[in-house]
């Protein structure tokens, strides 16, 4: 990775981390199509900056954490652009669209339109023996619950559960102290339990000690995560036998 040409290195990163980046962004935007666009933007930025990032890392290039930093910045920039547009007069936007439309018409034969790659495979977020309707309902429940968390807590939880980053890595990425990350994760887990219970009516029990990013299960103690465990890239937050893991809505 450290010696590959930039384009080849980013191709490797796309293969390894596309879904991870997408679902982290989706957890922040709650918009599927926008998340596809922002994921594309993230990897375009990665292509521009990977040589400098590898050079400055001194041989300790942590690709996943670096990509997630770009993803967070991409989402933040999108939110700033959206806020800026809210202050632009409608007439100005109409004039701008007309000009852009004419320019696009003149250049239509020279432009290659790049479609966002689909990222939802068959059996998305489920094992083969699960009811697809139940799985979709679980994903929607998790997404609605996550969307209600304050952004600071949601970001930490996504980086921990979806991104699989350590407390130290999250602290470095967000430029905060590790103690602040641990506090946010504890608050995020607690609020997620409360909000999920309100959404579903099912009681969740936090089975992990403070400052841990382990599992949350239903009161019956069953652990759905045992049936759905994947020995791969990131940690999961199990929510019990009839409730989803946070990972189930994103992986």
Protein Blocks (a to p, Z undefined) as FASTA:
>chain_A
ZZgcfklmmmmmmmmmmmmmmmmmmmmnopaklmmmmmmmmmmmmmmmmmmmmmmnnopa
cfklmmmmmmmmmmmmmmmmmmmmmmpcfklmmmmmmmmmmmmmmmmmmpccdddddfbd
ghihiafkbcfklmmmmmmmmmmmmmmpcfklmmmmmmmmmnopafklmmmmnopafklm
mmmmmmmmmmmmmmmmmmnopacddfbdehiacdcddfkopafklmmgccbfbccddebj
kbccfklmmZZ
